[in-house]
Amino acid sequence: MDRIRPLKRFGQNYLTDKNTIRKIADEFNPEPDDLVLEIGPGTGALTSELSNRVKNLFAVEVDKRVIDDLKEKFPNLTLINRDFIKYDLGELVPQGKRIRVIGNIPYNITSPILFKLIRDRSMVSDAMLMVQYEVAKRITAGVRSKDYSILSVLSNYFAATSLRFRISPNVFYPKPKVYSAIVTFDFNKTAAEGVNDNDFIKVVKASFGNRRKTLKNSLSNSSFGKISTEGIDFNLTRRAEELTIDEFIDLTRILTKFPI
């Protein structure tokens, strides 16, 4: 399987260092009976560690070239040759159950993968993703820090996040130009009562629409621009990066009272 070359169009960078692979698996620490889904197993470097630790392992892989080899090498692996972003997890997860997700994911589709996990969090208990280090800092950033962004607010509203450790480019083939990091997401958080998920996402994205600008300016350039801000009991002269998640919840409750 090592003869298969990574493809740029799939954003593939194969993990090659056995110590790093073992460290990731140890951090994930699956129980034998856990339902584990790996995103993009590639040539099976991490899959090899996982298959030794769980009874039934699942993986979604878009690259047809590796399918036969993976099936042959890992008898306890159920392989799904699909694009993870388009795959319906309901086809895999038994009703009432939740899976654990892990993956060295293509960095160019980190946000779509994360938003899919957020949408499907009723079927996902937790996830461990390898992402670009700079993105990992944005995901886990706190309010008023330079990395605080849409990704920070949404990730930490829907999950408890943690940046576990950084990974050198030297352990990949081909070697990426950036450092990577392992980030975990615990989806066992309870969403705010009376707040619709899509409304919250829409308000956060609109608020950050014009970075470094006031909320009033950013919201006026969004679908909320039709709402008169006069009389709204919220300080709209602040900037999005100054708001805590609780304040974004309050802002969502206020703005969604008005028809758009």
C-alpha positions in Angstrom: 0.0 0.0 0.0 3.0 2.3 0.5 3.4 2.6 -3.3 0.3 4.7 -3.5 1.2 8.4 -3.9 -0.8 11.1 -2.0 -3.0 13.2 -4.3 -3.0 16.9 -4.1 -6.7 17.2 -5.2 -7.7 15.2 -2.1 -5.4 17.3 0.2 -3.5 14.1 1.2 -0.5 14.1 3.5 0.2 10.6 4.8 1.4 10.3 8.4 4.5 8.1 8.5 6.0 8.4 12.0 5.0 5.4 14.1 5.7 7.2 17.4 3.4 10.0 16.4 0.7 7.6 15.2 0.9 5.7 18.5 0.7 9.0 20.5 -2.5 10.0 18.6 -4.1 6.6 19.3 -3.1 6.8 23.0 -4.6 10.3 23.3 -7.9 9.1 21.6 -7.8 6.0 23.9 -10.7 4.0 22.5 -12.4 1.2 24.4 -12.7 -2.1 22.6 -16.5 -1.8 22.3 -16.5 1.9 21.2 -18.0 2.6 17.8 -15.1 4.4 16.0 -15.2 6.1 12.7 -12.0 7.2 11.0 -12.2 10.0 8.3 -9.8 9.4 5.4 -7.7 6.4 6.5 -5.5 6.8 3.4 -2.9 4.0 3.4 -3.9 2.9 6.9 -1.2 4.2 9.2 -3.6 5.3 12.0 -6.1 2.6 11.0 -3.5 -0.1 12.0 -3.3 1.2 15.5 -7.1 1.7 15.8 -7.9 -1.8 14.4 -5.9 -3.3 17.2 -7.8 -1.4 19.9 -11.5 -1.7 18.9 -13.6 -4.7 17.8 -15.4 -2.9 15.0 -13.8 -0.1 13.1 -15.5 2.1 10.5 -13.9 4.4 7.9 -15.0 6.7 5.2 -12.5 7.1 2.3 -13.1 8.9 -1.0 -9.9 7.6 -2.7 -10.8 4.4 -4.6 -7.2 3.5 -5.0 -6.7 2.4 -1.4 -10.1 0.5 -0.9 -9.0 -3.0 -1.8 -5.8 -2.9 0.1 -7.5 -1.5 3.3 -10.1 -4.2 3.2 -7.5 -6.9 2.8 -5.2 -5.6 5.5 -7.9 -4.9 8.2 -10.6 -7.6 8.4 -12.4 -5.8 11.2 -12.7 -2.6 9.2 -16.0 -1.6 7.6 -15.0 0.7 4.7 -17.3 3.2 3.1 -16.1 4.6 -0.2 -17.8 8.0 0.0 -17.1 11.7 0.5 -17.4 12.2 4.3 -19.1 15.6 3.9 -21.8 14.1 1.8 -22.2 10.9 3.7 -25.3 10.4 5.8 -24.1 9.2 9.2 -27.6 7.9 9.9 -26.8 5.0 7.5 -24.1 3.9 9.8 -25.0 4.8 13.4 -27.6 2.5 15.1 -30.6 4.5 16.5 -29.8 5.6 20.0 -26.1 5.1 19.7 -23.3 7.6 19.2 -19.9 7.2 17.5 -16.4 8.5 18.2 -14.7 10.2 15.2 -11.0 10.5 14.5 -9.1 11.6 11.4 -6.1 13.2 9.8 -8.3 15.4 7.6 -7.6 17.5 4.5 -6.8 20.9 5.8 -8.7 22.7 2.9 -12.0 21.2 4.1 -11.6 21.5 7.9 -14.5 23.9 8.3 -17.0 21.8 6.2 -16.0 18.7 8.2 -16.4 20.4 11.5 -19.8 21.9 10.6 -21.0 18.5 9.5 -20.0 17.0 12.9 -21.8 19.9 14.6 -25.0 19.2 12.6 -24.7 15.4 13.3 -23.6 15.8 16.9 -26.7 13.8 18.1 -24.9 10.8 16.5 -21.3 11.8 17.5 -20.1 11.8 21.1 -16.7 13.2 20.5 -14.1 13.8 17.8 -10.3 14.0 17.5 -9.1 15.8 14.4 -5.6 16.6 13.1 -5.8 20.1 11.6 -3.4 22.9 10.6 -1.9 24.4 13.8 -3.1 27.9 13.0 -6.6 26.6 12.6 -6.3 24.7 15.9 -5.5 27.9 17.7 -8.6 29.6 16.1 -10.8 26.7 17.1 -9.7 26.8 20.8 -9.2 30.6 21.1 -10.8 32.5 23.9 -12.6 35.8 23.7 -10.5 39.0 22.9 -7.5 36.9 21.8 -6.1 37.6 18.3 -7.3 34.1 17.1 -10.9 34.5 18.4 -13.2 34.0 15.3 -16.3 32.5 14.0 -14.7 29.1 14.3 -13.9 29.7 18.0 -17.4 30.7 18.9 -19.2 28.0 17.0 -16.8 25.2 18.0 -17.0 26.1 21.7 -20.8 26.7 21.6 -21.5 23.3 20.3 -18.6 21.4 21.9 -15.9 21.5 24.5 -12.6 21.9 22.6 -9.0 21.2 23.5 -5.7 21.6 21.7 -3.8 18.5 22.8 -0.4 18.8 21.0 1.4 20.2 18.0 2.9 17.9 15.2 5.9 18.6 13.1 5.7 18.6 9.3 8.6 16.1 9.3 6.3 13.2 10.1 4.3 13.4 6.9 4.7 12.5 3.3 4.7 14.8 1.4 5.9 17.2 4.0 3.4 20.1 4.5 4.6 23.7 4.8 2.8 24.1 8.1 2.7 22.6 11.6 -0.3 20.5 12.5 -2.1 19.9 15.8 -4.5 17.5 17.4 -7.8 19.0 18.6 -10.5 17.3 20.5 -14.3 18.1 20.5 -16.6 16.8 23.2 -20.2 17.1 21.8 -21.9 16.3 25.2 -22.7 20.0 25.7 -26.3 21.2 26.0 -27.2 24.0 23.6 -28.9 27.1 24.9 -32.6 26.7 25.6 -34.8 28.5 23.1 -32.0 29.1 20.6 -32.2 27.6 17.1 -28.8 26.2 15.9 -29.1 27.8 12.5 -30.1 31.2 14.0 -27.1 31.1 16.3 -24.7 30.3 13.4 -26.3 33.0 11.2 -25.9 35.6 13.9 -22.3 34.7 14.7 -21.3 34.8 11.0 -23.0 38.1 10.5 -21.4 39.6 13.5 -17.9 38.7 12.3 -18.8 39.8 8.7 -16.7 42.9 8.9 -13.8 42.1 11.3 -12.6 44.9 13.5 -15.9 46.8 12.7 -18.7 47.4 15.2 -21.5 44.9 15.5 -23.9 47.6 14.1 -21.8 47.9 11.0 -21.4 44.2 10.5 -25.0 43.4 11.0 -26.1 46.2 8.7 -24.3 44.4 5.9 -26.1 41.1 6.5 -29.6 39.8 6.4 -30.1 41.5 9.8 -29.6 44.9 8.1 -33.3 45.2 7.7 -33.9 45.2 11.4 -33.9 48.6 13.1 -31.3 48.6 15.8 -33.0 51.5 17.6 -34.3 50.3 20.9 -32.4 47.0 20.9 -31.2 46.3 24.4 -27.6 45.4 23.4 -24.5 47.4 23.0 -23.9 47.2 19.2 -20.9 49.6 19.3 -18.7 46.7 20.4 -16.9 44.3 18.0 -17.7 40.6 17.5 -14.3 39.6 18.9 -15.2 41.2 22.3 -18.3 39.1 22.8 -18.4 36.0 24.9 -20.4 33.0 23.8 -23.1 33.8 26.4 -23.4 37.3 24.8 -23.8 35.8 21.3 -26.6 33.7 22.8 -28.3 36.8 24.1 -27.8 38.6 20.8 -29.3 35.7 18.9 -32.4 35.7 21.2 -32.8 39.5 20.6 -32.3 39.5 16.8 -34.5 36.4 16.1 -37.5 38.1 17.7 -37.7 40.2 14.5 -38.9 38.8 11.1 -36.3 39.0 8.4 
